Amino acid sequence: MDQELNPQMERALDELATLVCQSLEGDGEQFVERQDGLLKTLVMSGHSWKSERTVMEEVERRVKERCSECAMHRGGALTSLTSKLGTKLQSLARWESNSPSEDSPAKPANISSATDA
């Protein structure tokens, strides 16, 4: 069941689509700078369980709506960009879901709990 995406997720997906369009047109500076923050927004907002479509599919659909001419002629580049987004999103999701390492010892919450003061 596809739930309605919240405005924050919609905005992040729209911005990703805009950045991908710019990148396809040769201006990809902002894409590299902004993609991590936008993908983290989607991870933290729970996009993966609120949507039937993957981020890759959703961004690709929006790109085709926005800059269809460019997307049509640069389909391989579009697929490559969205695939990289999907891989990065999975990496961020895994990183966010990892629990603290059991190798590192517990640390005191404040100075008074670390000493007998």
MISEMI-227505 format. One record per atom (N, C-alpha, C): x, y negated, z negated; atom name; residue number from 1. Coordinates in steps of 0.1 Angstrom, whole numbers. Last residue first. Layout:
  east north    up atome num
     X     Y     Z    CA NUM
...
//
This chain:
  east north    up atome num
   335  -128  -420     N 117
   333  -142  -425    CA 117
   318  -145  -428     C 117
   345  -105  -410     N 116
   339  -104  -423    CA 116
   335  -118  -429     C 116
   338  -105  -375     N 115
   347  -106  -386    CA 115
   339  -105  -399     C 115
   318  -102  -357     N 114
   331   -96  -353    CA 114
   341   -97  -365     C 114
   297  -116  -366     N 113
   296  -101  -366    CA 113
   309   -94  -362     C 113
   306  -142  -363     N 112
   304  -137  -376    CA 112
   302  -121  -377     C 112
   308  -145  -335     N 111
   320  -144  -343    CA 111
   318  -138  -357     C 111
   284  -122  -319     N 110
   289  -135  -322    CA 110
   301  -134  -332     C 110
   282   -96  -310     N 109
   273  -106  -304    CA 109
   278  -120  -307     C 109
   310   -75  -301     N 108
   302   -82  -311    CA 108
   293   -93  -304     C 108
   308   -50  -276     N 107
   314   -62  -281    CA 107
   304   -69  -291     C 107
   315   -15  -271     N 106
   306   -26  -274    CA 106
   313   -38  -279     C 106
   340    -6  -246     N 105
   334    -6  -259    CA 105
   324   -17  -261     C 105
   337     9  -214     N 104
   340    -4  -222    CA 104
   333    -3  -235     C 104
   327    32  -204     N 103
   341    32  -208    CA 103
   345    19  -216     C 103
   302    30  -196     N 102
   303    36  -209    CA 102
   318    36  -214     C 102
   291    -1  -181     N 101
   300    11  -181    CA 101
   302    17  -195     C 101
   257    -9  -180     N 100
   270   -12  -183    CA 100
   279     1  -184     C 100
   239     4  -151     N  99
   240     0  -165    CA  99
   254    -3  -169     C  99
   228    -9  -120     N  98
   238    -1  -128    CA  98
   238    -6  -142     C  98
   212   -26  -106     N  97
   205   -15  -114    CA  97
   215    -7  -122     C  97
   228   -43   -92     N  96
   219   -49  -102    CA  96
   213   -38  -111     C  96
   241   -26   -75     N  95
   248   -33   -85    CA  95
   240   -38   -96     C  95
   219   -18   -59     N  94
   226    -8   -67    CA  94
   234   -15   -78     C  94
   213   -42   -47     N  93
   203   -35   -55    CA  93
   209   -25   -64     C  93
   236   -48   -33     N  92
   232   -57   -44    CA  92
   222   -50   -53     C  92
   235   -27   -15     N  91
   246   -28   -24    CA  91
   243   -37   -36     C  91
   212   -33    -1     N  90
   213   -20    -8    CA  90
   224   -21   -19     C  90
   220   -57    11     N  89
   208   -57     1    CA  89
   209   -44    -7     C  89
   240   -49    28     N  88
   243   -58    17    CA  88
   232   -58     6     C  88
   224   -33    46     N  87
   235   -27    38    CA  87
   239   -36    26     C  87
   207   -53    56     N  86
   202   -42    49    CA  86
   212   -35    40     C  86
   226   -70    68     N  85
   218   -75    57    CA  85
   212   -64    49     C  85
   235   -53    88     N  84
   245   -58    78    CA  84
   237   -63    66     C  84
   212   -51   103     N  83
   217   -39    97    CA  83
   227   -43    86     C  83
   209   -77   112     N  82
   199   -72   103    CA  82
   204   -59    96     C  82
   232   -78   129     N  81
   230   -87   118    CA  81
   220   -82   107     C  81
   226   -58   148     N  80
   238   -57   140    CA  80
   237   -66   127     C  80
   202   -67   159     N  79
   202   -54   152    CA  79
   215   -53   143     C  79
   213   -90   171     N  78
   202   -91   161    CA  78
   202   -78   153     C  78
   231   -79   189     N  77
   236   -88   179    CA  77
   226   -89   167     C  77
   213   -66   206     N  76
   223   -59   199    CA  76
   229   -66   187     C  76
   197   -88   216     N  75
   191   -77   208    CA  75
   201   -69   200     C  75
   198  -112   230     N  74
   209  -108   221    CA  74
   204   -97   211     C  74
   176  -117   244     N  73
   188  -116   251    CA  73
   200  -111   243     C  73
   157  -118   223     N  72
   155  -109   234    CA  72
   168  -106   242     C  72
   166  -139   207     N  71
   165  -125   202    CA  71
   164  -115   213     C  71
   162  -160   224     N  70
   175  -157   220    CA  70
   176  -142   215     C  70
   134  -159   227     N  69
   143  -159   239    CA  69
   157  -155   235     C  69
   124  -161   200     N  68
   122  -149   208    CA  68
   131  -148   220     C  68
   127  -173   174     N  67
   136  -176   185    CA  67
   136  -163   194     C  67
   104  -165   158     N  66
   109  -179   158    CA  66
   118  -182   171     C  66
    97  -138   163     N  65
    87  -148   163    CA  65
    92  -162   165     C  65
   122  -126   158     N  64
   116  -125   172    CA  64
   104  -135   173     C  64
   125  -132   131     N  63
   134  -138   141    CA  63
   128  -137   155     C  63
   104  -116   120     N  62
   104  -131   119    CA  62
   113  -138   129     C  62
   114   -91   126     N  61
   101   -95   131    CA  61
   100  -110   131     C  61
   138   -91   112     N  60
   139   -90   126    CA  60
   125   -94   132     C  60
   129   -93    85     N  59
   137  -104    91    CA  59
   137  -103   106     C  59
   115   -68    84     N  58
   108   -81    82    CA  58
   116   -93    88     C  58
   135   -49    88     N  57
   124   -50    97    CA  57
   117   -63    96     C  57
   152   -56    66     N  56
   157   -56    80    CA  56
   145   -57    90     C  56
   136   -51    44     N  55
   141   -65    47    CA  55
   145   -66    61     C  55
   110   -28    54     N  54
   123   -31    48    CA  54
   126   -46    51     C  54
    75   -28    46     N  53
    86   -30    56    CA  53
    99   -32    48     C  53
    59   -26    25     N  52
    61   -14    32    CA  52
    72   -15    42     C  52
    67   -43    -6     N  51
    65   -43     8    CA  51
    67   -30    15     C  51
    74   -40   -32     N  50
    62   -47   -29    CA  50
    58   -47   -14     C  50
    98   -27   -36     N  49
    86   -20   -40    CA  49
    73   -27   -37     C  49
   116   -46   -25     N  48
   116   -32   -21    CA  48
   104   -24   -25     C  48
   112   -70   -39     N  47
   107   -68   -25    CA  47
   106   -54   -21     C  47
   117   -80   -64     N  46
   111   -67   -63    CA  46
   106   -64   -49     C  46
   132  -102   -70     N  45
   117  -104   -69    CA  45
   110   -90   -67     C  45
   158   -94   -69     N  44
   152   -97   -82    CA  44
   137   -99   -82     C  44
   160   -90   -41     N  43
   162   -79   -50    CA  43
   155   -82   -64     C  43
   156  -116   -32     N  42
   146  -105   -28    CA  42
   148   -93   -37     C  42
   177  -129   -43     N  41
   164  -134   -46    CA  41
   154  -122   -43     C  41
   198  -116   -30     N  40
   196  -114   -45    CA  40
   182  -118   -49     C  40
   194  -127    -5     N  39
   192  -113    -7    CA  39
   190  -109   -22     C  39
   201  -154   -10     N  38
   187  -150    -5    CA  38
   184  -135    -7     C  38
   228  -151   -18     N  37
   218  -157   -27    CA  37
   204  -153   -23     C  37
   239  -140     6     N  36
   240  -133    -7    CA  36
   229  -138   -17     C  36
   235  -159    27     N  35
   229  -146    27    CA  35
   228  -139    13     C  35
   250  -183    27     N  34
   237  -183    20    CA  34
   231  -169    19     C  34
   274  -181    42     N  33
   274  -187    29    CA  33
   261  -185    21     C  33
   266  -168    65     N  32
   276  -162    57    CA  32
   275  -168    43     C  32
   249  -188    75     N  31
   244  -175    74    CA  31
   253  -168    64     C  31
   263  -211    80     N  30
   255  -211    68    CA  30
   250  -197    65     C  30
   277  -204   104     N  29
   284  -208    92    CA  29
   275  -206    79     C  29
   268  -198   129     N  28
   266  -188   119    CA  28
   272  -192   106     C  28
   258  -207   157     N  27
   260  -215   145    CA  27
   258  -206   133     C  27
   249  -192   178     N  26
   263  -196   178    CA  26
   267  -204   165     C  26
   224  -182   179     N  25
   227  -193   188    CA  25
   241  -198   187     C  25
   226  -163   159     N  24
   224  -158   173    CA  24
   227  -169   183     C  24
   226  -181   137     N  23
   237  -173   140    CA  23
   237  -167   154     C  23
   200  -191   139     N  22
   211  -200   140    CA  22
   224  -192   144     C  22
   186  -167   133     N  21
   184  -174   146    CA  21
   196  -183   149     C  21
   195  -163   107     N  20
   199  -153   117    CA  20
   197  -159   131     C  20
   184  -185    94     N  19
   198  -183    95    CA  19
   203  -173   105     C  19
   157  -178    97     N  18
   162  -191   103    CA  18
   177  -190   105     C  18
   156  -155    82     N  17
   152  -154    97    CA  17
   158  -167   104     C  17
   162  -165    57     N  16
   171  -155    63    CA  16
   168  -154    78     C  16
   140  -181    53     N  15
   153  -187    54    CA  15
   163  -178    60     C  15
   119  -162    52     N  14
   119  -173    62    CA  14
   133  -179    64     C  14
   127  -148    29     N  13
   127  -141    42    CA  13
   127  -151    54     C  13
   125  -168    10     N  12
   137  -162    12    CA  12
   138  -155    26     C  12
    97  -173    12     N  11
   107  -184    15    CA  11
   120  -178    18     C  11
    86  -149     4     N  10
    83  -154    17    CA  10
    93  -165    21     C  10
    96  -148   -23     N   9
   100  -138   -13    CA   9
    98  -143     1     C   9
    82  -170   -33     N   8
    96  -170   -34    CA   8
   102  -160   -24     C   8
    55  -163   -30     N   7
    60  -174   -22    CA   7
    76  -174   -22     C   7
    52  -127   -28     N   6
    50  -140   -35    CA   6
    57  -151   -27     C   6
    33  -106    -6     N   5
    46  -111   -11    CA   5
    44  -124   -18     C   5
     8   -83   -14     N   4
    11   -96    -9    CA   4
    24  -101   -15     C   4
    16   -48    -7     N   3
    11   -59   -16    CA   3
    15   -72   -10     C   3
     7   -21    10     N   2
    15   -33    11    CA   2
     9   -44     3     C   2
     8    12     0     N   1
     0     0     0    CA   1
     9   -12     0     C   1
//
